[in-house]
Amino acid sequence: MSEPVVLSGLHATSLLGYLAALGTLVAVAEERSSTPRLAWDRRGGQWTAVLRDLPDGVHRETLPERLADRLKTRERSSAVLFAKDLSVSGAQFREQALQAADSATLWDRTDADFIAAFGCDAIVDKKSGQIRDTSFRTMSGAGNQHFLESMKKLAGLTTTADLAHALFEEWTYTDEQPSMRWDAQDDRRYALRWKNPSGDPPRTVRGANRLAIEALRLLPTAPEGNGLATTGFRRESTGNHFTWPVWDGPLSVDAVRSVLGLSQLEAAKRSQVSELQARGVVELYRSTRRTVGKYVIFTPAVPATLQVTAPSP
């Protein structure tokens, strides 16, 4: 097995960085010659992603190229190609879901996982007949930005150098669009910037966006009441919040999938805090999904304090 690889560019305090770390784990695990694991290590005051138990021959120098070869195939993925956006009818989505299910195998269920992450044909809007989709969907054509089309473009544009920059370097935001709009830097309201953003072309970190797409496979949607729930999201009066856990022990893809779905992530009782700590969860962060004008943005991450309430007398 290779030595641990510190992904010094990916930090848990950034939603995009966190998703990129999950996506890196998922992509590496597809090689199936080992069971890679992801841990978070506090370095320089930040929780930094660390990959362990990597396949033979995968190390810091070879990781970006191995990832680039594998991720390039998404450009031809039927789960991404069937539409530009997720504003599709229940019947159209059902057809795609059945196709993905039929093509799934014990060793490759990529398209099926993506479809489960995108939405559900059982929950549709009564007026339009369109599916309710994932809370990670940030665009539906406004400003000529399309959710699935952006995924396809990123699959074709992302280079080995882009991935290396995202994984190991300080992000410089020099790449042109598209982005998936999962970075707080994508909030371009004039009040938050030192100059008018209309004359300041948006920039992003292409490699991080490309890796983060793979993380959706660990964050499926499911019917909840009369609506659709997305793993990790909770609707409250203050907004639609996504909460993510940080753990200090190395976890495999399957273990990460389980931790992301823990109901205790919205801890409110002493017993729930203990359960999270027993699973190695050392920190929680939260970002709020908001609609600003025609666009969806995610707010900067804040610590989601584990609230410990006194037991009832």
C-alpha distance (Angstrom), angle and dihedral (degrees) to the residues before:
residue distance angle dihedral
M1 . . .
S2 3.78 . .
E3 3.77 123.7 .
P4 3.82 117.8 -94.2
V5 3.79 113.9 -80.4
V6 3.80 118.0 -141.8
L7 3.79 110.0 -145.7
S8 3.78 93.2 -151.1
G9 3.81 93.5 179.2
L10 3.80 95.8 56.0
H11 3.80 118.0 79.0
A12 3.79 130.9 175.4
T13 3.80 92.1 -133.8
S14 3.82 89.2 71.9
L15 3.80 118.8 68.0
L16 3.80 90.2 -149.2
G17 3.80 91.7 47.0
Y18 3.80 91.5 48.5
L19 3.80 93.4 49.5
A20 3.80 90.2 46.0
A21 3.80 90.1 54.9
L22 3.81 91.2 51.2
G23 3.79 90.4 47.4
T24 3.80 91.3 50.8
L25 3.80 90.5 53.8
V26 3.81 92.3 48.7
A27 3.81 93.1 49.2
V28 3.80 94.7 46.9
A29 3.80 91.5 47.8
E30 3.82 89.8 60.0
E31 3.80 89.3 76.2
R32 3.83 87.3 71.7
S33 3.80 94.3 -162.2
S34 3.80 88.9 110.5
T35 3.80 141.0 4.8
P36 3.81 105.3 -105.7
R37 3.78 117.9 -159.4
L38 3.79 135.2 -156.8
A39 3.78 125.6 -142.1
W40 3.79 134.6 170.4
D41 3.77 119.1 -127.7
R42 3.80 124.2 -170.9
R43 3.79 106.6 -122.7
G44 3.77 124.9 165.0
G45 3.79 90.8 -8.5
Q46 3.82 94.1 -54.1
W47 3.79 134.2 98.2
T48 3.81 102.0 -115.5
A49 3.81 125.2 -168.1
V50 3.81 118.4 -112.6
L51 3.81 125.3 -172.1
R52 3.79 118.8 -150.1
D53 3.81 136.8 -179.4
L54 3.79 93.0 29.4
P55 3.82 122.7 176.0
D56 3.79 117.6 -88.7
G57 3.78 111.0 -80.1
V58 3.79 94.8 23.3
H59 3.80 112.1 115.8
R60 3.78 138.8 131.4
E61 3.81 94.4 -67.7
T62 3.82 97.3 45.0
L63 3.81 101.0 35.7
P64 3.85 97.9 84.1
E65 3.81 93.0 50.9
R66 3.81 93.4 46.2
L67 3.80 89.6 50.4
A68 3.81 92.9 46.8
D69 3.80 91.9 53.8
R70 3.78 92.7 51.0
L71 3.80 99.0 40.9
K72 3.79 93.9 49.5
T73 3.80 88.7 72.8
R74 3.83 91.2 69.0
E75 3.79 88.1 75.4
R76 3.82 85.8 77.1
S77 3.80 97.7 39.4
S78 3.81 113.5 131.1
A79 3.82 89.6 -147.6
V80 3.81 88.7 64.8
L81 3.80 99.9 33.7
F82 3.80 100.4 54.6
A83 3.83 94.2 83.9
K84 3.79 142.9 -4.4
D85 3.80 93.3 -121.6
L86 3.79 140.3 9.2
S87 3.81 92.5 -106.6
V88 3.81 90.5 109.5
S89 3.78 133.3 129.6
G90 3.76 123.1 -95.5
A91 3.82 90.1 -113.7
Q92 3.81 93.1 52.4
F93 3.78 92.3 47.6
R94 3.82 92.1 46.1
E95 3.80 90.3 54.5
Q96 3.79 90.5 52.7
A97 3.81 92.0 45.8
L98 3.81 92.0 52.6
Q99 3.78 90.7 48.6
A100 3.81 90.8 51.0
A101 3.80 91.4 48.0
D102 3.81 92.1 50.2
S103 3.81 92.1 50.8
A104 3.81 94.9 47.1
T105 3.79 118.0 109.1
L106 3.76 134.9 -175.9
W107 3.81 88.6 -97.1
D108 3.79 101.6 36.8
R109 3.81 124.9 36.0
T110 3.78 96.0 146.0
D111 3.80 98.8 129.7
A112 3.81 92.3 43.1
D113 3.80 90.8 52.2
F114 3.80 91.5 49.6
I115 3.79 92.6 48.9
A116 3.82 90.8 50.1
A117 3.79 88.3 51.3
F118 3.80 94.2 48.9
G119 3.80 99.9 56.4
C120 3.79 147.5 -73.5
D121 3.81 130.8 -88.9
A122 3.83 90.3 -147.9
I123 3.82 91.3 68.9
V124 3.80 113.0 58.7
D125 3.76 136.4 158.7
K126 3.82 109.0 -98.7
K127 3.79 94.2 -139.6
S128 3.80 103.2 40.0
G129 3.79 100.2 25.8
Q130 3.79 88.8 -134.7
I131 3.79 121.6 139.2
R132 3.77 123.1 -102.6
D133 3.77 105.1 -117.4
T134 3.79 142.7 -159.2
S135 3.78 121.3 -61.5
F136 3.81 86.3 -128.0
R137 3.80 89.4 69.6
T138 3.78 105.3 109.2
M139 3.80 103.8 170.4
S140 3.80 140.9 34.8
G141 3.79 105.8 176.9
A142 3.81 103.2 -58.1
G143 3.78 109.6 137.0
N144 3.82 87.9 8.9
Q145 3.82 89.5 -72.0
H146 3.79 115.1 139.7
F147 3.80 126.3 -172.7
L148 3.81 102.7 -142.9
E149 3.78 93.8 30.9
S150 3.81 89.4 55.5
M151 3.80 88.9 54.8
K152 3.78 90.7 52.5
K153 3.81 92.3 47.9
L154 3.79 92.5 49.2
A155 3.80 90.3 50.9
G156 3.78 89.6 55.8
L157 3.80 98.9 40.3
T158 3.81 103.9 42.1
T159 3.80 114.4 102.1
T160 3.77 134.0 -166.1
A161 3.81 88.3 -103.9
D162 3.82 90.7 53.4
L163 3.80 90.4 54.0
A164 3.81 93.2 46.3
H165 3.81 90.5 52.0
A166 3.80 92.4 50.7
L167 3.79 94.1 45.0
F168 3.78 102.2 43.9
E169 3.80 112.9 13.3
E170 3.78 139.3 68.0
W171 3.79 106.3 -91.4
T172 3.81 111.9 -107.7
Y173 3.83 100.7 -178.8
T174 3.79 96.7 -134.6
D175 3.82 99.2 133.5
E176 3.78 123.5 104.2
Q177 3.79 123.2 -125.0
P178 2.95 150.0 -53.0
S179 3.76 105.0 90.8
M180 3.79 130.0 162.9
R181 3.84 90.5 -126.0
W182 3.81 93.9 -124.1
D183 3.81 92.7 125.1
A184 3.79 122.4 89.9
Q185 3.82 85.3 -134.3
D186 3.81 87.5 70.8
D187 3.81 89.7 71.8
R188 3.79 97.8 98.2
R189 3.79 101.1 173.2
Y190 3.80 111.1 150.9
A191 3.81 91.7 -126.6
L192 3.82 89.5 62.9
R193 3.80 97.0 47.9
W194 3.77 135.6 70.1
K195 3.81 93.6 -130.3
N196 3.79 138.9 23.6
P197 3.84 106.3 -72.1
S198 3.82 92.0 -150.9
G199 3.80 89.1 80.1
D200 3.79 95.2 36.9
P201 3.84 110.9 80.5
P202 3.82 111.9 -135.2
R203 3.78 115.9 -108.0
T204 3.76 130.9 -164.8
V205 3.82 145.7 173.1
R206 3.79 101.7 -97.0
G207 3.79 97.8 -168.4
A208 3.79 93.2 52.2
N209 3.81 91.6 50.6
R210 3.80 91.1 49.8
L211 3.80 93.2 50.4
A212 3.81 92.7 44.5
I213 3.81 91.2 59.3
E214 3.81 89.3 67.1
A215 3.81 90.2 57.5
L216 3.81 90.4 69.3
R217 3.79 87.6 75.8
L218 3.81 87.7 70.5
L219 3.82 94.1 47.8
P220 3.83 109.2 63.3
T221 3.78 127.9 176.3
A222 3.81 126.2 -126.4
P223 3.82 138.0 179.1
E224 3.79 113.8 -89.4
G225 3.78 117.6 -178.6
N226 3.79 106.8 -49.3
G227 3.79 93.7 -23.3
L228 3.76 144.1 53.1
A229 3.80 123.9 -93.1
T230 3.79 125.6 -155.3
T231 3.80 118.9 -150.6
G232 3.80 110.5 -96.6
F233 3.82 96.7 14.1
R234 3.77 126.0 113.2
R235 3.80 125.3 -176.3
E236 3.79 115.3 -140.1
S237 3.78 135.5 160.4
T238 3.80 88.0 -92.3
G239 3.81 94.3 55.1
N240 3.79 145.1 -81.0
H241 3.80 105.6 -48.2
F242 3.80 129.0 -164.0
T243 3.80 113.8 -155.8
W244 3.78 122.1 -167.8
P245 3.81 131.1 -171.4
V246 3.79 129.5 -131.6
W247 3.80 117.1 -152.4
D248 3.78 130.0 -173.1
G249 3.81 100.7 -150.5
P250 3.83 123.1 76.2
L251 3.83 112.1 -97.0
S252 3.80 130.8 -169.4
V253 3.81 123.4 -131.7
D254 3.80 92.3 -94.7
A255 3.80 92.2 48.8
V256 3.81 91.6 48.3
R257 3.79 90.1 50.4
S258 3.81 89.3 54.8
V259 3.80 95.1 46.8
L260 3.81 92.3 50.0
G261 3.79 89.6 57.2
L262 3.81 97.8 49.3
S263 3.79 112.3 129.4
Q264 3.80 88.3 -150.0
L265 3.80 90.2 73.2
E266 3.80 85.1 88.8
A267 3.80 88.1 56.3
A268 3.78 115.5 -175.0
K269 3.78 102.7 150.9
R270 3.76 132.9 62.8
S271 3.80 91.4 -120.7
Q272 3.80 91.3 55.6
V273 3.80 92.0 51.8
S274 3.79 89.3 52.6
E275 3.79 91.1 50.3
L276 3.79 92.0 52.8
Q277 3.78 92.4 47.4
A278 3.80 90.2 49.6
R279 3.80 88.1 57.1
G280 3.80 91.4 52.9
V281 3.82 97.0 -103.7
V282 3.79 106.7 152.2
E283 3.81 102.8 169.7
L284 3.78 142.5 14.1
Y285 3.79 127.9 -151.7
R286 3.78 129.6 -169.3
S287 3.79 137.4 -161.0
T288 3.80 128.4 -176.6
R289 3.79 124.0 -132.2
R290 3.79 110.2 -138.1
T291 3.78 136.6 174.8
V292 3.79 112.4 -133.1
G293 3.79 111.9 -176.3
K294 3.81 107.0 -52.2
Y295 3.79 95.3 -17.0
V296 3.79 140.0 74.6
I297 3.79 118.5 -134.7
F298 3.80 136.5 177.6
T299 3.78 119.1 -133.1
P300 3.82 122.1 -127.2
A301 3.79 112.6 -79.4
V302 3.78 119.5 -97.3
P303 3.81 128.9 -172.3
A304 3.79 110.4 -92.4
T305 3.78 99.6 -142.6
L306 3.78 115.3 -139.3
Q307 3.77 99.1 -119.1
V308 3.78 112.0 -142.0
T309 3.79 112.7 -165.0
A310 3.75 124.0 -165.0
P311 3.81 114.1 -103.2
S312 3.78 117.6 -103.2
P313 3.81 113.9 -94.9
